[in-house]
C-alpha cells in the first residue's frame, strides 16, 4: 500500500471515530474566500458546518477580519472592489470600488483604515473606515506585487519583483523615503515584529537581505538552501520559516540574530505554513499540495511529529484564536480540513488524525476567523 493511500485510510478512520465523540468547537465563524465560487462561505466552528454562502461580485482572493468590530473584508482584484460583510448576521454590507485593479489589502493596526495596492496608475491607497473614503495616496515607481505594514508605526514597504527595488514609505508624509537596493531581485519584503528592520527575499539567488529603518541600508545578507517563496513567522516574531518551489525543505531563520538556524525536511514541496502555541509545545504546520497532507513539526527541537492527510491541493492554513484547531483549505477538493491540536501525539507511525472535513465551495484560497 502506498503512503498516500495509507494516510487517506487513516484520515477516513479518524473522521469516523471523531464523529462519535462530542468535542467543543470554537464559538465563532470561519469566513472562507472561494475564488471560483465567487462567494464567502461562513463556517460555524461550533457545529463544524457551513452556515451560509455569501455571494460577492468577483473572485475573492484575500479576506481580513476587523480587530474590534463584527466585520470582515474581502478583496476581488480584477474589478478593484473591497466587500464588507457583517460577521454577526452573516450578510453582505457594502462594497467600495476603486475604478482600477487592486492586488492586496492590509488593515492598519487600529482597524481604522484599509491599505491596498492599485495598478494603472500604480499607487498605494488608504481607504478610511467607516466612511469608505480614500484619505491618502502614495504614487509608486512601478507595478507592485506585494506590500507590508509596520505594525503600529507609520511605515510601509512595497516590493515590485524583478522590475524594481523595494521601497520604504513614510505613510504620514505619503511618500517614498528609501529605496532598498541590496543587489537582489526581491519579490517579497516583511517588517520584523519590532518594526526596526525589513527582511527581503530574492528567490532566484536564494538570498534573504536585512535592511535598516528608515535609512534602507543593508545590514546583512543570509544565504539560503531554499527559495524564499513562502513565509511564516512564529507568533512572537522570534523565528521565520521559509519554503520554496522545487524543494522539500523549510529554512528556519532567527531574524533578531540575523542567523540561519537550520534547514529541515518538511513534506513534499511545502508551501503554506502556520504556527500554533500551546502550554506544552510550539508547532509548525506545513502544507504539501502535491501529496495532499500537512506535516507537523515541534519548533523547539525541529523534529517532525506527525503527518495528516487533509485533501487535494492544500494551501492556506490558520489556527483558531484559541489554538485548539488548525484549519486547512484544499483548493482542488473544495473543502476545509480541521486538525484538532490536542489529538497530535508522537507515535511510531508519525500519523495524526483528521478531526473533520467540511465542503466549503469552489477553490477556497483564504480565510479568517471571528469570535461571536
DAWOVEN-V416981 format. One record per backbone hydrogen bond with DSSP energy under -1.0 kcal/mol. CO is the residue of the C=O (numbers start at 1). NH is the residue of the N-H. E is the energy in kcal/mol with one decimal. If there is no record, write none. Layout:
co:CO nh:NH e:E
co:CO nh:NH e:E
//
This chain:
co:2 nh:6 e:-2.4
co:3 nh:7 e:-2.5
co:4 nh:8 e:-2.3
co:5 nh:9 e:-2.3
co:6 nh:10 e:-2.3
co:7 nh:11 e:-2.5
co:8 nh:12 e:-2.4
co:9 nh:13 e:-2.2
co:10 nh:14 e:-2.0
co:11 nh:15 e:-2.5
co:12 nh:16 e:-2.0
co:13 nh:17 e:-2.3
co:14 nh:18 e:-2.8
co:15 nh:19 e:-1.6
co:18 nh:21 e:-1.3
co:26 nh:28 e:-2.3
co:27 nh:372 e:-2.7
co:28 nh:45 e:-2.4
co:29 nh:370 e:-2.6
co:30 nh:43 e:-3.2
co:31 nh:368 e:-1.5
co:32 nh:41 e:-2.6
co:33 nh:365 e:-2.6
co:34 nh:39 e:-1.3
co:38 nh:56 e:-2.0
co:39 nh:34 e:-2.7
co:40 nh:54 e:-3.2
co:41 nh:32 e:-2.8
co:42 nh:51 e:-3.2
co:42 nh:52 e:-1.3
co:43 nh:30 e:-2.3
co:44 nh:48 e:-1.8
co:44 nh:49 e:-1.4
co:45 nh:26 e:-1.4
co:49 nh:44 e:-2.8
co:52 nh:42 e:-3.2
co:54 nh:40 e:-2.6
co:56 nh:58 e:-1.3
co:62 nh:75 e:-2.4
co:64 nh:73 e:-2.6
co:69 nh:71 e:-2.1
co:70 nh:87 e:-1.2
co:71 nh:66 e:-2.6
co:72 nh:85 e:-2.7
co:73 nh:64 e:-2.9
co:74 nh:83 e:-3.0
co:75 nh:61 e:-2.4
co:76 nh:81 e:-1.9
co:77 nh:80 e:-1.3
co:77 nh:102 e:-1.6
co:80 nh:98 e:-3.2
co:81 nh:76 e:-2.5
co:82 nh:96 e:-2.4
co:83 nh:74 e:-2.4
co:84 nh:93 e:-3.2
co:84 nh:94 e:-1.0
co:85 nh:72 e:-2.0
co:86 nh:90 e:-1.3
co:86 nh:91 e:-1.1
co:91 nh:86 e:-3.0
co:94 nh:84 e:-3.1
co:96 nh:82 e:-2.5
co:101 nh:119 e:-2.0
co:104 nh:117 e:-1.3
co:106 nh:115 e:-3.1
co:108 nh:111 e:-1.5
co:112 nh:129 e:-3.0
co:113 nh:108 e:-2.4
co:114 nh:127 e:-3.6
co:115 nh:106 e:-2.3
co:116 nh:125 e:-2.9
co:117 nh:103 e:-1.8
co:118 nh:123 e:-1.7
co:122 nh:140 e:-2.2
co:123 nh:118 e:-3.0
co:124 nh:138 e:-2.5
co:125 nh:116 e:-2.2
co:126 nh:135 e:-2.1
co:127 nh:114 e:-2.5
co:128 nh:132 e:-1.7
co:133 nh:128 e:-3.2
co:136 nh:126 e:-2.5
co:138 nh:124 e:-2.3
co:146 nh:159 e:-2.5
co:148 nh:157 e:-2.2
co:149 nh:151 e:-1.4
co:150 nh:153 e:-2.7
co:153 nh:155 e:-1.3
co:154 nh:171 e:-2.2
co:155 nh:150 e:-2.2
co:156 nh:169 e:-3.3
co:157 nh:148 e:-2.0
co:158 nh:167 e:-2.2
co:159 nh:145 e:-2.8
co:159 nh:146 e:-1.4
co:160 nh:163 e:-1.1
co:166 nh:180 e:-3.1
co:167 nh:158 e:-2.2
co:168 nh:177 e:-2.8
co:168 nh:178 e:-1.4
co:169 nh:156 e:-1.8
co:170 nh:174 e:-1.1
co:170 nh:175 e:-1.6
co:175 nh:170 e:-2.3
co:178 nh:168 e:-2.9
co:179 nh:181 e:-1.3
co:188 nh:201 e:-2.7
co:190 nh:199 e:-3.4
co:192 nh:195 e:-2.1
co:197 nh:192 e:-2.5
co:198 nh:211 e:-3.2
co:199 nh:190 e:-2.9
co:200 nh:209 e:-2.9
co:201 nh:187 e:-1.8
co:202 nh:207 e:-2.0
co:206 nh:224 e:-2.7
co:207 nh:202 e:-3.0
co:208 nh:222 e:-3.0
co:209 nh:200 e:-2.9
co:210 nh:219 e:-3.7
co:210 nh:220 e:-1.2
co:211 nh:198 e:-2.4
co:212 nh:216 e:-1.5
co:217 nh:212 e:-2.7
co:220 nh:210 e:-2.7
co:222 nh:208 e:-2.4
co:227 nh:229 e:-2.0
co:230 nh:243 e:-2.0
co:232 nh:241 e:-3.1
co:234 nh:237 e:-2.5
co:239 nh:234 e:-2.7
co:240 nh:253 e:-3.3
co:241 nh:232 e:-1.5
co:242 nh:251 e:-2.8
co:243 nh:229 e:-1.2
co:243 nh:230 e:-2.8
co:244 nh:247 e:-1.1
co:248 nh:266 e:-2.3
co:250 nh:264 e:-2.5
co:251 nh:242 e:-2.4
co:252 nh:261 e:-2.4
co:252 nh:262 e:-1.0
co:253 nh:240 e:-2.6
co:254 nh:259 e:-1.7
co:259 nh:254 e:-3.1
co:262 nh:252 e:-3.1
co:264 nh:250 e:-2.6
co:272 nh:287 e:-3.0
co:274 nh:285 e:-3.2
co:276 nh:283 e:-3.1
co:281 nh:278 e:-1.7
co:282 nh:299 e:-2.8
co:283 nh:276 e:-2.0
co:284 nh:297 e:-2.8
co:285 nh:274 e:-1.8
co:286 nh:295 e:-2.9
co:287 nh:271 e:-2.5
co:288 nh:292 e:-1.4
co:288 nh:293 e:-1.3
co:292 nh:310 e:-2.3
co:292 nh:311 e:-1.4
co:293 nh:288 e:-2.8
co:294 nh:308 e:-2.5
co:295 nh:286 e:-2.7
co:296 nh:305 e:-2.9
co:296 nh:306 e:-1.3
co:297 nh:284 e:-2.3
co:298 nh:302 e:-1.5
co:303 nh:298 e:-3.0
co:306 nh:296 e:-3.0
co:307 nh:352 e:-1.6
co:308 nh:294 e:-2.5
co:312 nh:332 e:-1.3
co:312 nh:333 e:-1.2
co:313 nh:331 e:-2.2
co:316 nh:329 e:-2.7
co:318 nh:327 e:-3.4
co:320 nh:323 e:-2.7
co:324 nh:341 e:-2.3
co:325 nh:320 e:-2.5
co:326 nh:339 e:-2.7
co:327 nh:318 e:-1.9
co:328 nh:337 e:-2.7
co:329 nh:315 e:-2.3
co:330 nh:334 e:-1.2
co:330 nh:335 e:-1.0
co:334 nh:360 e:-2.2
co:334 nh:361 e:-1.7
co:335 nh:330 e:-2.8
co:336 nh:358 e:-2.5
co:337 nh:328 e:-2.7
co:338 nh:355 e:-1.7
co:338 nh:356 e:-1.6
co:339 nh:326 e:-2.4
co:340 nh:343 e:-1.3
co:341 nh:344 e:-1.7
co:347 nh:350 e:-1.0
co:350 nh:307 e:-1.4
co:356 nh:338 e:-3.0
co:358 nh:336 e:-2.8
co:362 nh:37 e:-1.6
co:363 nh:35 e:-2.5
co:366 nh:33 e:-3.0
co:368 nh:31 e:-3.1
co:370 nh:29 e:-2.5
//
